[in-house]
Amino acid sequence: MIVSVIGVGYLGAVHAAAMAELGHDVIGLDVDSGRVAAMQAGRAPFHEPGFEEILRRGLAAGRLRFTTDYAEIAHADVHFLGLGTPQRADGFGADLRYLEAAVASLAAVLPARGGAPTLVVGKSTVPAGTARRLRAQLTAVPGADLMWNPEFLREGFAVQDTLAPDRLVYGVAAPDTPAADAQVALLDAVYAQLIAAEVPRLVMGFETAELVKVSANAFLATKISFINAIAELCEATGGDVTDVARAIGMDDRIGGKFLRAGIGFGGGCLPKDIRAFIASAEDLGVGEALGFLREVDAVNQRRRVRVVEIARELLGDLAGRRITVLGAAFKPDSDDVRDSPALEVVSRLMSAGAHVTVTDPEALDNAAKRVPGLVGEPHTEQALAGAELVLLLTEWREYRGLDPVRVRNLVAAPRMIDGRNVLDPGVWRDAGWEIRSLGRGAGPANGTSVVDGPAARPDLPIPA
């Protein structure tokens, strides 16, 4: 099939390359000519494991190309919308202007198809009711209609999540009608290989599909903030949040994923999506139903402040103190620094007068654009040299695997704040370090649980 993807930022670029990987002829469109030129040259504009490989494979096979001209995508059978929906500058709501502009531009060129059936498919995370409003923009275009097919990508696993998703959700204007059946059949043809591999496919109304995505993000955010709220109690009582999480995670009604206490969530999705969800509920007159999400957001923000408080407990006045931060990205295996907890901590430390050096395997360039005056050092050992305090704030594998004995010889003072609870405090203390881990008491059992798990084994992958 001939497929277009409008918006080749993080979501759209991965989707475009993945659709080419599935054998379709794909045209990616973006208004950013620099991004388009880089992608056409096979250069990934962001770090995502496996993405550059499928990008170059699609280009080399002639199944993938990029453009800034809507006229060049008018002939496509299916048009995916992969545009961002950032938080509005004037409140919590989602800014939908990029989606609305894209649909308007697409509607202007679609008449060139002469009324042949064409399907516009939304991928972005949006408030309920958005799809129906965007569909209204296409009513004057013969043969055009719209579906909603929300994405469920995890940064660091985006290629895998696109080519082997755990479910496909289709939102249609009116389920169980001949028109909806025809649209479903067309989108099924796009995802034929996935459906043949028995990926579950759910068809539902527009608003339900929109709510599935924002509900999933809100639930994950709530689970993270819940364990971070328990971490606050553990810090007040001397308890160990990693043991609490391990124990409650063994209950299959709860599960262990997203129960790692630390400095909280960030990135371009969860923070802005839960705020947009709150705003949407308030617009609908049911704001009280999602009032708890305000505390979810507040807990998340408090953990960032708590890291700076611990730094003051360890160093006293932060002015002039040399601090090294391990990690700038909001999560490992990504160079995304949008709403990065690590960078907010860095900014607070710098505001307090500390001399901060930041290291990260992939995100330093993006971090420097976000934090004026940031001092970045790509080499971990050089970044550690002379540090009076080290903060581990992004759990990259190389930081989880640091040798505390060897690293102790690099720093000026062996002090560590483990903001992600991925180090074994007992091992680091035995190596001569003063270590503080969020939500873990200072008792003799700290870090010595006999139950195996990610916190006790740095070699294990961190749940997304």
C-alpha positions in Angstrom: 0.0 0.0 0.0 1.0 3.7 -0.3 1.1 5.2 3.1 1.9 8.7 4.3 3.0 9.7 7.8 2.4 13.4 8.6 4.8 14.6 11.3 8.1 12.8 11.6 9.0 13.7 15.1 9.6 10.8 17.5 6.3 9.0 17.0 5.9 9.7 13.3 9.5 8.9 12.3 9.4 5.5 14.0 6.0 4.7 12.5 7.1 5.7 9.0 10.2 3.5 9.1 8.3 0.6 10.6 5.5 0.8 7.9 8.3 0.6 5.3 9.7 -2.4 7.2 6.3 -4.1 6.8 6.6 -3.6 3.0 4.6 -0.5 2.3 5.6 2.5 0.2 5.9 5.3 2.7 6.2 9.0 2.4 7.0 10.9 5.6 6.0 14.6 5.7 7.2 17.3 8.1 7.3 21.1 7.9 10.9 21.0 9.4 13.0 20.9 6.3 16.2 20.2 8.3 14.6 17.2 9.8 13.3 16.0 6.5 16.8 16.4 4.9 18.5 14.5 7.7 16.0 11.6 7.5 16.3 11.4 3.7 20.0 11.1 4.2 19.5 8.2 6.7 20.5 10.2 9.8 18.2 9.6 12.8 17.4 13.0 14.5 17.1 11.3 17.9 18.5 8.2 19.7 16.2 5.2 19.6 17.6 1.6 19.6 17.0 0.0 16.2 15.5 3.0 14.5 18.4 4.1 12.4 18.7 0.6 11.1 15.1 0.3 9.8 15.3 3.9 8.6 18.3 3.2 6.3 16.8 -0.2 5.3 13.6 1.5 4.1 15.5 4.2 2.2 17.9 1.7 0.6 14.9 -0.5 -0.5 13.2 2.6 -2.1 10.2 2.1 0.1 10.7 5.2 2.3 11.2 8.8 1.5 10.5 12.2 3.1 9.1 15.5 1.9 7.8 18.9 3.1 5.2 19.1 0.3 1.6 18.0 0.9 1.0 17.6 -2.8 3.5 14.7 -2.8 1.3 12.7 -0.4 -2.1 13.3 -1.9 -2.1 9.9 -3.7 -1.5 7.8 -0.6 -4.2 5.3 0.4 -3.7 5.9 4.2 -2.5 9.0 6.0 -1.2 8.6 9.5 -1.2 11.7 11.8 1.9 11.5 14.1 2.0 15.1 15.3 2.7 16.3 18.8 0.0 17.5 21.2 2.1 19.5 23.8 0.7 21.1 26.9 -0.8 24.5 26.1 1.1 27.6 27.3 -2.0 28.9 29.1 -3.0 25.9 31.1 -3.1 22.1 31.4 -4.9 21.4 28.2 -3.5 19.8 25.1 -2.4 22.1 22.2 -4.1 20.6 19.1 -3.2 23.3 16.6 -0.6 21.1 14.9 -3.1 18.3 14.3 -5.8 20.7 13.1 -3.3 22.5 10.7 -2.2 19.1 9.3 -5.7 17.9 8.6 -6.6 21.3 7.0 -3.5 21.0 4.7 -4.3 17.4 3.9 -7.9 18.2 3.1 -6.7 20.8 0.6 -4.8 18.3 -1.5 -7.0 15.2 -1.2 -9.5 16.3 -4.0 -6.7 15.4 -6.4 -7.6 11.7 -5.8 -10.9 12.3 -7.5 -13.0 10.9 -4.8 -11.1 7.6 -4.4 -11.4 6.2 -0.9 -8.7 7.5 1.5 -8.3 7.0 5.2 -6.8 9.5 7.6 -5.6 7.7 10.8 -4.8 9.6 14.0 -1.9 8.2 16.2 -1.5 11.1 18.6 -2.6 11.3 22.2 -5.6 13.6 22.4 -8.6 14.5 24.6 -11.8 12.6 24.0 -13.8 14.4 21.3 -10.8 15.4 19.2 -11.3 12.7 16.5 -14.9 13.7 15.9 -13.9 17.3 15.5 -11.1 16.5 13.1 -13.4 14.3 11.1 -15.6 17.2 10.5 -12.7 19.0 8.7 -12.8 16.2 6.1 -16.6 16.1 5.4 -16.2 18.2 2.3 -13.6 15.9 0.8 -15.2 13.1 -1.3 -14.0 9.6 -0.3 -12.1 10.7 2.8 -12.8 9.6 6.3 -11.0 9.3 9.7 -10.1 6.6 12.2 -8.2 6.8 15.5 -5.4 4.3 16.2 -3.6 5.5 19.3 0.1 4.5 19.8 1.4 2.8 22.9 5.2 3.3 22.4 7.8 3.2 25.1 10.9 5.2 24.4 13.8 2.8 24.2 11.5 0.1 22.8 9.6 2.1 20.1 10.6 -0.1 17.1 9.7 -3.2 19.0 6.4 -1.8 20.1 5.5 -0.7 16.6 6.4 -4.0 14.8 5.3 -6.3 17.6 2.6 -4.4 19.6 0.7 -5.9 22.5 -2.6 -4.7 21.0 -4.1 -2.6 18.1 -6.9 -0.2 19.0 -9.1 1.1 16.2 -11.5 4.1 16.9 -14.3 4.6 14.4 -17.1 7.1 14.2 -19.9 4.5 14.3 -18.9 0.9 15.2 -20.7 -2.0 13.5 -21.7 -0.1 10.4 -20.8 -0.8 6.8 -18.7 2.4 6.6 -16.8 1.4 9.8 -16.3 -2.2 8.5 -14.8 -0.8 5.2 -12.4 1.4 7.2 -11.4 -1.4 9.5 -10.6 -3.6 6.5 -8.4 -0.9 5.0 -6.4 -0.4 8.2 -6.3 -4.2 8.6 -4.5 -4.3 5.2 -1.9 -1.9 6.6 -1.3 -4.1 9.6 -1.8 -7.4 7.8 1.5 -8.9 9.1 0.7 -7.9 12.7 -2.8 -9.4 12.5 -1.5 -12.6 10.9 0.8 -12.8 14.0 -2.3 -12.7 16.1 -1.8 -9.3 17.7 -5.1 -8.5 19.4 -7.2 -5.9 17.6 -10.0 -4.0 19.3 -12.6 -1.9 17.5 -14.5 0.8 19.4 -15.9 4.3 19.1 -13.8 7.4 18.7 -14.1 8.6 22.3 -13.4 5.2 23.8 -10.3 4.8 21.7 -9.1 8.2 22.8 -9.8 7.4 26.5 -7.9 4.1 26.2 -4.7 5.9 25.5 -4.9 8.7 28.1 -6.3 6.2 30.7 -3.3 3.9 30.2 -0.8 6.8 30.7 -2.7 8.1 33.7 -2.7 4.6 35.3 1.0 4.2 34.8 1.7 7.7 36.2 -0.5 6.9 39.2 1.4 3.6 39.9 4.7 5.4 39.8 3.6 8.2 42.1 2.0 5.7 44.4 5.3 4.0 45.1 7.0 7.4 45.4 4.4 8.4 48.0 5.2 5.2 49.9 8.9 6.2 49.6 8.1 9.4 51.4 6.6 7.3 54.3 9.6 5.0 54.2 12.0 8.0 54.6 9.9 9.2 57.6 9.8 5.8 59.3 13.1 4.2 58.3 11.4 1.6 56.0 12.8 0.4 52.7 10.6 1.1 49.7 12.3 -1.5 47.5 11.2 -4.2 49.9 7.7 -2.8 50.0 7.6 -2.7 46.2 9.0 -6.2 45.9 6.5 -7.6 48.3 3.4 -6.0 46.9 4.5 -6.6 43.4 4.3 -10.4 44.0 0.5 -9.9 44.2 -0.6 -10.6 40.6 -3.4 -8.1 41.0 -0.7 -5.4 41.4 2.4 -6.6 39.6 5.9 -5.4 39.9 6.2 -3.1 36.9 6.3 0.7 37.5 6.9 0.2 41.2 10.5 1.5 41.3 10.6 4.4 43.6 12.9 7.3 42.6 12.8 10.8 41.2 9.7 10.1 39.2 8.5 10.1 35.6 9.2 12.7 32.9 9.4 12.8 29.1 7.1 14.1 26.5 4.1 11.9 27.3 3.1 11.1 30.9 3.4 14.6 32.5 1.6 16.5 29.8 -0.9 13.7 29.2 -2.1 13.5 32.7 -2.5 17.3 32.9 -4.4 17.3 29.6 -6.6 14.5 31.0 -7.4 16.7 34.1 -8.2 19.6 31.8 -10.4 17.5 29.6 -12.4 16.2 32.6 -12.9 19.7 33.9 -14.1 20.9 30.5 -16.6 18.1 30.5 -17.8 19.1 34.0 -16.5 15.9 35.7 -13.2 17.4 37.0 -13.7 15.7 40.5 -13.4 12.3 38.8 -9.8 12.9 38.0 -8.9 15.2 40.9 -6.5 12.5 42.3 -4.3 13.1 39.2 -3.3 16.5 40.6 -1.8 14.7 43.6 -0.1 12.2 41.2 1.5 15.1 39.5 2.4 16.8 42.8 4.0 13.6 44.2 6.1 13.4 41.0 7.3 17.0 41.4 8.1 16.6 45.1 10.6 13.8 44.4 12.7 16.1 42.3 12.8 18.6 45.1 13.6 15.9 47.6 16.9 15.0 45.8 18.1 18.6 46.2 17.1 18.4 49.9 19.2 15.3 50.4 22.1 17.0 48.6 21.9 19.8 51.2 21.7 17.3 54.0 25.0 15.7 52.8 26.9 18.9 51.8 25.3 21.8 53.7 25.5 25.0 51.7 25.6 23.9 48.0 27.3 27.1 46.7 30.7 26.2 45.2 30.4 22.5 45.8 31.4 20.2 43.0 28.6 17.8 42.0 28.5 15.2 39.2 25.1 14.1 37.8 25.0 10.7 36.0 22.2 11.0 33.4 20.4 13.8 31.6 17.7 11.9 29.6 14.4 11.3 31.3 15.0 7.5 30.9 17.8 5.3 29.6 18.2 4.3 26.0 16.8 7.7 24.9 18.2 11.2 24.3 14.8 12.8 25.2 15.2 15.5 27.8 11.6 16.8 27.7 10.5 17.3 31.3 13.5 15.3 32.5 13.6 14.9 36.3 17.4 14.8 36.1 17.6 18.2 34.3 15.2 19.8 36.8 17.4 18.6 39.6 20.5 20.0 37.7 18.8 23.3 37.3 17.9 23.5 41.0 21.5 22.6 42.0 22.9 25.2 39.6 20.5 27.8 41.0 21.8 27.0 44.5 25.4 27.9 43.3 26.7 24.3 42.9 29.3 23.6 40.2 27.5 20.8 38.4 29.0 18.5 35.7 26.5 16.3 33.8 27.3 13.2 31.8 25.0 11.1 29.6 25.7 8.6 26.8 23.3 10.2 24.4 21.5 13.3 25.7 24.2 15.9 26.4 23.5 18.0 23.2 19.8 18.1 23.9 20.4 18.9 27.6 22.7 21.8 26.7 19.8 23.3 24.7 17.4 23.0 27.7 19.7 24.2 30.5 21.7 27.4 29.7 25.3 27.2 31.1 25.2 23.4 31.6 28.6 21.8 31.8 28.5 18.4 30.0 31.2 15.7 30.0 30.6 12.7 27.7 33.2 10.5 29.5 31.9 9.1 32.8 35.3 8.8 34.5 36.3 12.4 33.6 32.9 13.6 34.8 33.4 11.9 38.2 36.9 13.3 38.7 37.0 15.6 41.8 33.3 15.3 42.6 32.2 16.0 46.2 28.8 14.4 45.5 27.5 12.1 42.8 23.9 11.8 41.8 22.6 8.9 39.7 19.5 10.3 38.1 19.1 8.2 34.8 19.6 4.5 35.1 21.8 3.8 32.1 23.3 0.4 32.2 26.8 1.7 32.5 25.9 3.6 35.7 24.1 0.7 37.2 27.3 -1.4 36.6 29.8 1.1 38.1 32.5 -0.5 40.4 32.3 1.5 43.7 35.9 0.6 44.6 37.3 1.9 41.4 35.0 4.9 41.2 36.0 5.9 44.8 39.5 6.6 43.6 38.1 9.2 41.1 36.0 11.4 43.3 37.1 13.9 46.0 34.6 12.6 48.5 32.7 9.3 48.2 29.1 10.5 48.5 26.3 9.1 46.3 22.6 9.8 45.9 20.9 7.0 44.0 17.9 8.7 42.6 16.7 5.6 40.8 17.2 2.9 43.4 19.3 0.7 41.1 22.5 0.4 43.3 23.0 -2.0 46.2 23.6 0.4 49.1 25.3 -2.4 51.2 27.9 -3.0 48.4 28.6 0.7 48.1 28.9 1.3 51.8 31.3 -1.6 52.1 33.4 0.2 49.5 33.6 3.3 51.6 30.7 5.3 50.2 28.1 7.4 52.0 25.0 6.5 49.9 21.5 7.8 50.1 18.7 6.0 48.2 15.2 7.5 47.9 12.8 5.8 50.1 15.3 3.5 51.8 15.9 3.5 55.5 19.4 3.6 57.0 19.0 0.3 59.0 21.2 -2.7 58.6 18.8 -4.4 56.3 19.1 -1.6 53.7 20.0 -3.2 50.4 20.6 -6.7 51.9 17.2 -8.3 51.1 17.6 -12.0 50.4 14.9 -11.8 47.8 16.4 -11.5 44.3 15.1 -8.6 42.2 16.2 -5.6 40.0 17.3 -3.4 42.9 19.7 -6.1 44.1 20.9 -7.1 40.6 22.2 -4.1 38.5 22.5 -6.5 35.5 18.8 -6.8 35.2 16.9 -4.5 32.8 14.8 -1.8 34.4 11.1 -2.1 33.7 9.9 0.7 31.4 
